Amino acid sequence: VVEKAVERMMPKESPLAQRQLAKLRVYAGTEHPHTAQNPKTINFKSKNRKNSRIG
């Protein structure tokens, strides 16, 4: 879902956008090989009530 959202925000048919999307990495959970960069986990569910499924 996150990858598609980023892809739809990028300009279409742009060589730069295609290179940037090829380098995009999305990890599920807290395990990742980029510990030196100290990325932060984003809780989308708490940002907006529409980000959680009902039922």
mmCIF file as Biopython writes it, N, C-alpha, C and O atoms, coordinates in Angstrom:
data_model
#
loop_
_atom_site.group_PDB
_atom_site.id
_atom_site.type_symbol
_atom_site.label_atom_id
_atom_site.label_alt_id
_atom_site.label_comp_id
_atom_site.label_asym_id
_atom_site.label_entity_id
_atom_site.label_seq_id
_atom_site.pdbx_PDB_ins_code
_atom_site.Cartn_x
_atom_site.Cartn_y
_atom_site.Cartn_z
_atom_site.occupancy
_atom_site.B_iso_or_equiv
_atom_site.auth_seq_id
_atom_site.auth_asym_id
_atom_site.pdbx_PDB_model_num
ATOM 1   N N  . VAL A ? 1  ? 0.833   -1.180 0.000   1.0 0.0 1  A 1 
ATOM 2   C CA . VAL A ? 1  ? 0.000   0.000  0.000   1.0 0.0 1  A 1 
ATOM 3   C C  . VAL A ? 1  ? 0.882   1.250  0.000   1.0 0.0 1  A 1 
ATOM 4   O O  . VAL A ? 1  ? 0.614   2.205  -0.729  1.0 0.0 1  A 1 
ATOM 5   N N  . VAL A ? 2  ? 1.925   1.239  0.812   1.0 0.0 2  A 1 
ATOM 6   C CA . VAL A ? 2  ? 2.806   2.406  0.899   1.0 0.0 2  A 1 
ATOM 7   C C  . VAL A ? 2  ? 3.555   2.598  -0.413  1.0 0.0 2  A 1 
ATOM 8   O O  . VAL A ? 2  ? 3.717   3.726  -0.879  1.0 0.0 2  A 1 
ATOM 9   N N  . GLU A ? 3  ? 4.013   1.499  -1.008  1.0 0.0 3  A 1 
ATOM 10  C CA . GLU A ? 3  ? 4.732   1.600  -2.282  1.0 0.0 3  A 1 
ATOM 11  C C  . GLU A ? 3  ? 3.837   2.187  -3.373  1.0 0.0 3  A 1 
ATOM 12  O O  . GLU A ? 3  ? 4.286   3.030  -4.151  1.0 0.0 3  A 1 
ATOM 13  N N  . LYS A ? 4  ? 2.582   1.753  -3.438  1.0 0.0 4  A 1 
ATOM 14  C CA . LYS A ? 4  ? 1.649   2.276  -4.447  1.0 0.0 4  A 1 
ATOM 15  C C  . LYS A ? 4  ? 1.364   3.752  -4.208  1.0 0.0 4  A 1 
ATOM 16  O O  . LYS A ? 4  ? 1.255   4.523  -5.161  1.0 0.0 4  A 1 
ATOM 17  N N  . ALA A ? 5  ? 1.242   4.152  -2.948  1.0 0.0 5  A 1 
ATOM 18  C CA . ALA A ? 5  ? 0.983   5.558  -2.635  1.0 0.0 5  A 1 
ATOM 19  C C  . ALA A ? 5  ? 2.141   6.432  -3.096  1.0 0.0 5  A 1 
ATOM 20  O O  . ALA A ? 5  ? 1.924   7.498  -3.671  1.0 0.0 5  A 1 
ATOM 21  N N  . VAL A ? 6  ? 3.365   5.988  -2.847  1.0 0.0 6  A 1 
ATOM 22  C CA . VAL A ? 6  ? 4.540   6.752  -3.284  1.0 0.0 6  A 1 
ATOM 23  C C  . VAL A ? 6  ? 4.607   6.779  -4.804  1.0 0.0 6  A 1 
ATOM 24  O O  . VAL A ? 6  ? 4.908   7.815  -5.397  1.0 0.0 6  A 1 
ATOM 25  N N  . GLU A ? 7  ? 4.331   5.650  -5.433  1.0 0.0 7  A 1 
ATOM 26  C CA . GLU A ? 7  ? 4.367   5.575  -6.900  1.0 0.0 7  A 1 
ATOM 27  C C  . GLU A ? 7  ? 3.372   6.542  -7.531  1.0 0.0 7  A 1 
ATOM 28  O O  . GLU A ? 7  ? 3.677   7.178  -8.539  1.0 0.0 7  A 1 
ATOM 29  N N  . ARG A ? 8  ? 2.194   6.653  -6.947  1.0 0.0 8  A 1 
ATOM 30  C CA . ARG A ? 8  ? 1.167   7.543  -7.503  1.0 0.0 8  A 1 
ATOM 31  C C  . ARG A ? 8  ? 1.472   9.017  -7.261  1.0 0.0 8  A 1 
ATOM 32  O O  . ARG A ? 8  ? 0.917   9.879  -7.943  1.0 0.0 8  A 1 
ATOM 33  N N  . MET A ? 9  ? 2.338   9.320  -6.310  1.0 0.0 9  A 1 
ATOM 34  C CA . MET A ? 9  ? 2.736   10.709 -6.075  1.0 0.0 9  A 1 
ATOM 35  C C  . MET A ? 9  ? 3.844   11.157 -7.019  1.0 0.0 9  A 1 
ATOM 36  O O  . MET A ? 9  ? 4.067   12.357 -7.180  1.0 0.0 9  A 1 
ATOM 37  N N  . MET A ? 10 ? 4.539   10.213 -7.644  1.0 0.0 10 A 1 
ATOM 38  C CA . MET A ? 10 ? 5.660   10.539 -8.526  1.0 0.0 10 A 1 
ATOM 39  C C  . MET A ? 10 ? 5.139   10.893 -9.918  1.0 0.0 10 A 1 
ATOM 40  O O  . MET A ? 10 ? 4.070   10.424 -10.308 1.0 0.0 10 A 1 
ATOM 41  N N  . PRO A ? 11 ? 5.870   11.704 -10.669 1.0 0.0 11 A 1 
ATOM 42  C CA . PRO A ? 11 ? 5.454   12.024 -12.031 1.0 0.0 11 A 1 
ATOM 43  C C  . PRO A ? 11 ? 5.512   10.788 -12.925 1.0 0.0 11 A 1 
ATOM 44  O O  . PRO A ? 11 ? 6.375   9.926  -12.759 1.0 0.0 11 A 1 
ATOM 45  N N  . LYS A ? 12 ? 4.607   10.718 -13.848 1.0 0.0 12 A 1 
ATOM 46  C CA . LYS A ? 12 ? 4.544   9.578  -14.768 1.0 0.0 12 A 1 
ATOM 47  C C  . LYS A ? 12 ? 5.615   9.706  -15.850 1.0 0.0 12 A 1 
ATOM 48  O O  . LYS A ? 12 ? 5.967   10.815 -16.253 1.0 0.0 12 A 1 
ATOM 49  N N  . GLU A ? 13 ? 6.119   8.595  -16.308 1.0 0.0 13 A 1 
ATOM 50  C CA . GLU A ? 13 ? 7.071   8.536  -17.432 1.0 0.0 13 A 1 
ATOM 51  C C  . GLU A ? 13 ? 8.330   9.365  -17.194 1.0 0.0 13 A 1 
ATOM 52  O O  . GLU A ? 13 ? 8.902   9.903  -18.142 1.0 0.0 13 A 1 
ATOM 53  N N  . SER A ? 14 ? 8.755   9.470  -15.971 1.0 0.0 14 A 1 
ATOM 54  C CA . SER A ? 14 ? 9.962   10.225 -15.656 1.0 0.0 14 A 1 
ATOM 55  C C  . SER A ? 14 ? 11.094  9.250  -15.335 1.0 0.0 14 A 1 
ATOM 56  O O  . SER A ? 14 ? 10.937  8.402  -14.456 1.0 0.0 14 A 1 
ATOM 57  N N  . PRO A ? 15 ? 12.219  9.350  -16.021 1.0 0.0 15 A 1 
ATOM 58  C CA . PRO A ? 15 ? 13.336  8.445  -15.722 1.0 0.0 15 A 1 
ATOM 59  C C  . PRO A ? 15 ? 13.836  8.590  -14.281 1.0 0.0 15 A 1 
ATOM 60  O O  . PRO A ? 15 ? 14.220  7.600  -13.658 1.0 0.0 15 A 1 
ATOM 61  N N  . LEU A ? 16 ? 13.834  9.812  -13.752 1.0 0.0 16 A 1 
ATOM 62  C CA . LEU A ? 16 ? 14.265  10.026 -12.377 1.0 0.0 16 A 1 
ATOM 63  C C  . LEU A ? 16 ? 13.304  9.346  -11.401 1.0 0.0 16 A 1 
ATOM 64  O O  . LEU A ? 16 ? 13.742  8.718  -10.437 1.0 0.0 16 A 1 
ATOM 65  N N  . ALA A ? 17 ? 12.007  9.467  -11.642 1.0 0.0 17 A 1 
ATOM 66  C CA . ALA A ? 17 ? 11.016  8.840  -10.771 1.0 0.0 17 A 1 
ATOM 67  C C  . ALA A ? 17 ? 11.159  7.327  -10.799 1.0 0.0 17 A 1 
ATOM 68  O O  . ALA A ? 17 ? 11.017  6.678  -9.763  1.0 0.0 17 A 1 
ATOM 69  N N  . GLN A ? 18 ? 11.437  6.755  -11.955 1.0 0.0 18 A 1 
ATOM 70  C CA . GLN A ? 18 ? 11.613  5.305  -12.060 1.0 0.0 18 A 1 
ATOM 71  C C  . GLN A ? 18 ? 12.835  4.845  -11.276 1.0 0.0 18 A 1 
ATOM 72  O O  . GLN A ? 18 ? 12.792  3.794  -10.637 1.0 0.0 18 A 1 
ATOM 73  N N  . ARG A ? 19 ? 13.923  5.610  -11.312 1.0 0.0 19 A 1 
ATOM 74  C CA . ARG A ? 19 ? 15.126  5.253  -10.547 1.0 0.0 19 A 1 
ATOM 75  C C  . ARG A ? 19 ? 14.870  5.365  -9.048  1.0 0.0 19 A 1 
ATOM 76  O O  . ARG A ? 19 ? 15.331  4.531  -8.269  1.0 0.0 19 A 1 
ATOM 77  N N  . GLN A ? 20 ? 14.134  6.396  -8.650  1.0 0.0 20 A 1 
ATOM 78  C CA . GLN A ? 20 ? 13.842  6.576  -7.229  1.0 0.0 20 A 1 
ATOM 79  C C  . GLN A ? 20 ? 12.934  5.464  -6.711  1.0 0.0 20 A 1 
ATOM 80  O O  . GLN A ? 20 ? 13.130  4.977  -5.598  1.0 0.0 20 A 1 
ATOM 81  N N  . LEU A ? 21 ? 11.946  5.060  -7.502  1.0 0.0 21 A 1 
ATOM 82  C CA . LEU A ? 21 ? 11.060  3.979  -7.088  1.0 0.0 21 A 1 
ATOM 83  C C  . LEU A ? 21 ? 11.803  2.653  -7.010  1.0 0.0 21 A 1 
ATOM 84  O O  . LEU A ? 21 ? 11.479  1.812  -6.172  1.0 0.0 21 A 1 
ATOM 85  N N  . ALA A ? 22 ? 12.789  2.459  -7.867  1.0 0.0 22 A 1 
ATOM 86  C CA . ALA A ? 22 ? 13.571  1.225  -7.829  1.0 0.0 22 A 1 
ATOM 87  C C  . ALA A ? 22 ? 14.382  1.135  -6.541  1.0 0.0 22 A 1 
ATOM 88  O O  . ALA A ? 22 ? 14.672  0.036  -6.069  1.0 0.0 22 A 1 
ATOM 89  N N  . LYS A ? 23 ? 14.751  2.279  -5.969  1.0 0.0 23 A 1 
ATOM 90  C CA . LYS A ? 23 ? 15.548  2.292  -4.739  1.0 0.0 23 A 1 
ATOM 91  C C  . LYS A ? 23 ? 14.697  2.340  -3.471  1.0 0.0 23 A 1 
ATOM 92  O O  . LYS A ? 23 ? 15.236  2.255  -2.367  1.0 0.0 23 A 1 
ATOM 93  N N  . LEU A ? 24 ? 13.379  2.475  -3.612  1.0 0.0 24 A 1 
ATOM 94  C CA . LEU A ? 24 ? 12.496  2.550  -2.453  1.0 0.0 24 A 1 
ATOM 95  C C  . LEU A ? 24 ? 12.433  1.195  -1.753  1.0 0.0 24 A 1 
ATOM 96  O O  . LEU A ? 24 ? 12.221  0.167  -2.396  1.0 0.0 24 A 1 
ATOM 97  N N  . ARG A ? 25 ? 12.617  1.200  -0.441  1.0 0.0 25 A 1 
ATOM 98  C CA . ARG A ? 25 ? 12.534  -0.018 0.355   1.0 0.0 25 A 1 
ATOM 99  C C  . ARG A ? 25 ? 11.535  0.205  1.482   1.0 0.0 25 A 1 
ATOM 100 O O  . ARG A ? 25 ? 11.626  1.184  2.223   1.0 0.0 25 A 1 
ATOM 101 N N  . VAL A ? 26 ? 10.578  -0.717 1.605   1.0 0.0 26 A 1 
ATOM 102 C CA . VAL A ? 26 ? 9.587   -0.664 2.673   1.0 0.0 26 A 1 
ATOM 103 C C  . VAL A ? 26 ? 9.678   -1.982 3.429   1.0 0.0 26 A 1 
ATOM 104 O O  . VAL A ? 26 ? 9.574   -3.053 2.831   1.0 0.0 26 A 1 
ATOM 105 N N  . TYR A ? 27 ? 9.870   -1.907 4.734   1.0 0.0 27 A 1 
ATOM 106 C CA . TYR A ? 27 ? 10.018  -3.098 5.562   1.0 0.0 27 A 1 
ATOM 107 C C  . TYR A ? 27 ? 8.827   -3.228 6.497   1.0 0.0 27 A 1 
ATOM 108 O O  . TYR A ? 27 ? 8.393   -2.248 7.105   1.0 0.0 27 A 1 
ATOM 109 N N  . ALA A ? 28 ? 8.298   -4.447 6.610   1.0 0.0 28 A 1 
ATOM 110 C CA . ALA A ? 28 ? 7.221   -4.731 7.553   1.0 0.0 28 A 1 
ATOM 111 C C  . ALA A ? 28 ? 7.853   -5.090 8.889   1.0 0.0 28 A 1 
ATOM 112 O O  . ALA A ? 28 ? 8.627   -6.044 8.977   1.0 0.0 28 A 1 
ATOM 113 N N  . GLY A ? 29 ? 7.533   -4.345 9.911   1.0 0.0 29 A 1 
ATOM 114 C CA . GLY A ? 29 ? 8.094   -4.623 11.228  1.0 0.0 29 A 1 
ATOM 115 C C  . GLY A ? 29 ? 9.304   -3.763 11.530  1.0 0.0 29 A 1 
ATOM 116 O O  . GLY A ? 29 ? 9.587   -2.786 10.837  1.0 0.0 29 A 1 
ATOM 117 N N  . THR A ? 30 ? 10.013  -4.151 12.586  1.0 0.0 30 A 1 
ATOM 118 C CA . THR A ? 30 ? 11.139  -3.348 13.045  1.0 0.0 30 A 1 
ATOM 119 C C  . THR A ? 30 ? 12.483  -3.874 12.585  1.0 0.0 30 A 1 
ATOM 120 O O  . THR A ? 30 ? 13.491  -3.193 12.774  1.0 0.0 30 A 1 
ATOM 121 N N  . GLU A ? 31 ? 12.546  -5.052 11.992  1.0 0.0 31 A 1 
ATOM 122 C CA . GLU A ? 31 ? 13.808  -5.630 11.538  1.0 0.0 31 A 1 
ATOM 123 C C  . GLU A ? 31 ? 14.174  -5.092 10.163  1.0 0.0 31 A 1 
ATOM 124 O O  . GLU A ? 31 ? 13.396  -5.215 9.218   1.0 0.0 31 A 1 
ATOM 125 N N  . HIS A ? 32 ? 15.366  -4.492 10.049  1.0 0.0 32 A 1 
ATOM 126 C CA . HIS A ? 32 ? 15.840  -3.958 8.780   1.0 0.0 32 A 1 
ATOM 127 C C  . HIS A ? 32 ? 17.359  -3.850 8.836   1.0 0.0 32 A 1 
ATOM 128 O O  . HIS A ? 32 ? 17.921  -3.825 9.931   1.0 0.0 32 A 1 
ATOM 129 N N  . PRO A ? 33 ? 18.040  -3.785 7.698   1.0 0.0 33 A 1 
ATOM 130 C CA . PRO A ? 33 ? 19.500  -3.714 7.692   1.0 0.0 33 A 1 
ATOM 131 C C  . PRO A ? 33 ? 20.054  -2.289 7.806   1.0 0.0 33 A 1 
ATOM 132 O O  . PRO A ? 33 ? 21.257  -2.096 7.630   1.0 0.0 33 A 1 
ATOM 133 N N  . HIS A ? 34 ? 19.231  -1.306 8.091   1.0 0.0 34 A 1 
ATOM 134 C CA . HIS A ? 34 ? 19.663  0.090  8.087   1.0 0.0 34 A 1 
ATOM 135 C C  . HIS A ? 34 ? 19.716  0.670  9.499   1.0 0.0 34 A 1 
ATOM 136 O O  . HIS A ? 34 ? 19.215  1.771  9.729   1.0 0.0 34 A 1 
ATOM 137 N N  . THR A ? 35 ? 20.307  -0.043 10.434  1.0 0.0 35 A 1 
ATOM 138 C CA . THR A ? 35 ? 20.318  0.419  11.825  1.0 0.0 35 A 1 
ATOM 139 C C  . THR A ? 35 ? 21.149  1.679  12.015  1.0 0.0 35 A 1 
ATOM 140 O O  . THR A ? 35 ? 20.847  2.476  12.903  1.0 0.0 35 A 1 
ATOM 141 N N  . ALA A ? 36 ? 22.176  1.883  11.218  1.0 0.0 36 A 1 
ATOM 142 C CA . ALA A ? 36 ? 23.013  3.075  11.360  1.0 0.0 36 A 1 
ATOM 143 C C  . ALA A ? 36 ? 22.256  4.349  10.985  1.0 0.0 36 A 1 
ATOM 144 O O  . ALA A ? 36 ? 22.592  5.430  11.468  1.0 0.0 36 A 1 
ATOM 145 N N  . GLN A ? 37 ? 21.249  4.233  10.140  1.0 0.0 37 A 1 
ATOM 146 C CA . GLN A ? 37 ? 20.491  5.402  9.703   1.0 0.0 37 A 1 
ATOM 147 C C  . GLN A ? 37 ? 19.378  5.770  10.675  1.0 0.0 37 A 1 
ATOM 148 O O  . GLN A ? 37 ? 18.827  6.867  10.593  1.0 0.0 37 A 1 
ATOM 149 N N  . ASN A ? 38 ? 19.036  4.860  11.603  1.0 0.0 38 A 1 
ATOM 150 C CA . ASN A ? 38 ? 18.034  5.092  12.633  1.0 0.0 38 A 1 
ATOM 151 C C  . ASN A ? 38 ? 16.682  5.549  12.072  1.0 0.0 38 A 1 
ATOM 152 O O  . ASN A ? 38 ? 16.206  6.624  12.437  1.0 0.0 38 A 1 
ATOM 153 N N  . PRO A ? 39 ? 16.053  4.757  11.192  1.0 0.0 39 A 1 
ATOM 154 C CA . PRO A ? 39 ? 14.725  5.125  10.689  1.0 0.0 39 A 1 
ATOM 155 C C  . PRO A ? 39 ? 13.675  4.998  11.791  1.0 0.0 39 A 1 
ATOM 156 O O  . PRO A ? 39 ? 13.859  4.253  12.753  1.0 0.0 39 A 1 
ATOM 157 N N  . LYS A ? 40 ? 12.575  5.731  11.639  1.0 0.0 40 A 1 
ATOM 158 C CA . LYS A ? 40 ? 11.519  5.733  12.641  1.0 0.0 40 A 1 
ATOM 159 C C  . LYS A ? 40 ? 10.300  4.993  12.117  1.0 0.0 40 A 1 
ATOM 160 O O  . LYS A ? 40 ? 9.974   5.072  10.933  1.0 0.0 40 A 1 
ATOM 161 N N  . THR A ? 41 ? 9.624   4.268  13.013  1.0 0.0 41 A 1 
ATOM 162 C CA . THR A ? 41 ? 8.394   3.572  12.680  1.0 0.0 41 A 1 
ATOM 163 C C  . THR A ? 41 ? 7.243   4.570  12.736  1.0 0.0 41 A 1 
ATOM 164 O O  . THR A ? 41 ? 7.147   5.363  13.673  1.0 0.0 41 A 1 
ATOM 165 N N  . ILE A ? 42 ? 6.368   4.528  11.731  1.0 0.0 42 A 1 
ATOM 166 C CA . ILE A ? 42 ? 5.222   5.430  11.673  1.0 0.0 42 A 1 
ATOM 167 C C  . ILE A ? 42 ? 3.962   4.623  11.946  1.0 0.0 42 A 1 
ATOM 168 O O  . ILE A ? 42 ? 3.704   3.631  11.264  1.0 0.0 42 A 1 
ATOM 169 N N  . ASN A ? 43 ? 3.181   5.029  12.924  1.0 0.0 43 A 1 
ATOM 170 C CA . ASN A ? 43 ? 1.929   4.369  13.247  1.0 0.0 43 A 1 
ATOM 171 C C  . ASN A ? 43 ? 0.801   5.125  12.537  1.0 0.0 43 A 1 
ATOM 172 O O  . ASN A ? 43 ? 0.293   6.120  13.053  1.0 0.0 43 A 1 
ATOM 173 N N  . PHE A ? 44 ? 0.416   4.646  11.354  1.0 0.0 44 A 1 
ATOM 174 C CA . PHE A ? 44 ? -0.609  5.318  10.562  1.0 0.0 44 A 1 
ATOM 175 C C  . PHE A ? 44 ? -1.987  5.187  11.199  1.0 0.0 44 A 1 
ATOM 176 O O  . PHE A ? 44 ? -2.844  6.048  11.000  1.0 0.0 44 A 1 
ATOM 177 N N  . LYS A ? 45 ? -2.209  4.128  11.955  1.0 0.0 45 A 1 
ATOM 178 C CA . LYS A ? 45 ? -3.505  3.919  12.585  1.0 0.0 45 A 1 
ATOM 179 C C  . LYS A ? 45 ? -3.825  5.040  13.572  1.0 0.0 45 A 1 
ATOM 180 O O  . LYS A ? 45 ? -4.975  5.469  13.671  1.0 0.0 45 A 1 
ATOM 181 N N  . SER A ? 46 ? -2.826  5.513  14.296  1.0 0.0 46 A 1 
ATOM 182 C CA . SER A ? 46 ? -3.074  6.568  15.276  1.0 0.0 46 A 1 
ATOM 183 C C  . SER A ? 46 ? -3.177  7.952  14.630  1.0 0.0 46 A 1 
ATOM 184 O O  . SER A ? 46 ? -3.667  8.885  15.265  1.0 0.0 46 A 1 
ATOM 185 N N  . LYS A ? 47 ? -2.731  8.101  13.398  1.0 0.0 47 A 1 
ATOM 186 C CA . LYS A ? 47 ? -2.776  9.399  12.727  1.0 0.0 47 A 1 
ATOM 187 C C  . LYS A ? 47 ? -4.198  9.794  12.331  1.0 0.0 47 A 1 
ATOM 188 O O  . LYS A ? 47 ? -4.559  10.969 12.389  1.0 0.0 47 A 1 
ATOM 189 N N  . ASN A ? 48 ? -5.006  8.803  11.926  1.0 0.0 48 A 1 
ATOM 190 C CA . ASN A ? 48 ? -6.342  9.096  11.425  1.0 0.0 48 A 1 
ATOM 191 C C  . ASN A ? 48 ? -7.216  7.875  11.665  1.0 0.0 48 A 1 
ATOM 192 O O  . ASN A ? 48 ? -6.776  6.748  11.439  1.0 0.0 48 A 1 
ATOM 193 N N  . ARG A ? 49 ? -8.437  8.080  12.114  1.0 0.0 49 A 1 
ATOM 194 C CA . ARG A ? 49 ? -9.308  6.940  12.405  1.0 0.0 49 A 1 
ATOM 195 C C  . ARG A ? 49 ? -9.682  6.158  11.149  1.0 0.0 49 A 1 
ATOM 196 O O  . ARG A ? 49 ? -10.059 4.990  11.247  1.0 0.0 49 A 1 
ATOM 197 N N  . LYS A ? 50 ? -9.587  6.770  9.982   1.0 0.0 50 A 1 
ATOM 198 C CA . LYS A ? 50 ? -9.914  6.078  8.733   1.0 0.0 50 A 1 
ATOM 199 C C  . LYS A ? 50 ? -8.823  5.096  8.307   1.0 0.0 50 A 1 
ATOM 200 O O  . LYS A ? 50 ? -9.021  4.325  7.368   1.0 0.0 50 A 1 
ATOM 201 N N  . ASN A ? 51 ? -7.674  5.114  8.987   1.0 0.0 51 A 1 
ATOM 202 C CA . ASN A ? 51 ? -6.579  4.226  8.634   1.0 0.0 51 A 1 
ATOM 203 C C  . ASN A ? 51 ? -6.683  2.853  9.281   1.0 0.0 51 A 1 
ATOM 204 O O  . ASN A ? 51 ? -5.765  2.045  9.136   1.0 0.0 51 A 1 
ATOM 205 N N  . SER A ? 52 ? -7.768  2.562  9.990   1.0 0.0 52 A 1 
ATOM 206 C CA . SER A ? 52 ? -7.947  1.246  10.597  1.0 0.0 52 A 1 
ATOM 207 C C  . SER A ? 52 ? -9.213  0.615  10.041  1.0 0.0 52 A 1 
ATOM 208 O O  . SER A ? 52 ? -10.169 1.298  9.674   1.0 0.0 52 A 1 
ATOM 209 N N  . ARG A ? 53 ? -9.187  -0.700 9.993   1.0 0.0 53 A 1 
ATOM 210 C CA . ARG A ? 53 ? -10.345 -1.432 9.476   1.0 0.0 53 A 1 
ATOM 211 C C  . ARG A ? 53 ? -11.348 -1.658 10.588  1.0 0.0 53 A 1 
ATOM 212 O O  . ARG A ? 53 ? -10.984 -1.935 11.730  1.0 0.0 53 A 1 
ATOM 213 N N  . ILE A ? 54 ? -12.607 -1.537 10.237  1.0 0.0 54 A 1 
ATOM 214 C CA . ILE A ? 54 ? -13.681 -1.723 11.206  1.0 0.0 54 A 1 
ATOM 215 C C  . ILE A ? 54 ? -14.317 -3.078 10.952  1.0 0.0 54 A 1 
ATOM 216 O O  . ILE A ? 54 ? -14.659 -3.414 9.819   1.0 0.0 54 A 1 
ATOM 217 N N  . GLY A ? 55 ? -14.471 -3.852 12.016  1.0 0.0 55 A 1 
ATOM 218 C CA . GLY A ? 55 ? -15.177 -5.119 11.924  1.0 0.0 55 A 1 
ATOM 219 C C  . GLY A ? 55 ? -14.327 -6.195 11.531  1.0 0.0 55 A 1 
ATOM 220 O O  . GLY A ? 55 ? -14.785 -7.331 11.410  1.0 0.0 55 A 1 
#
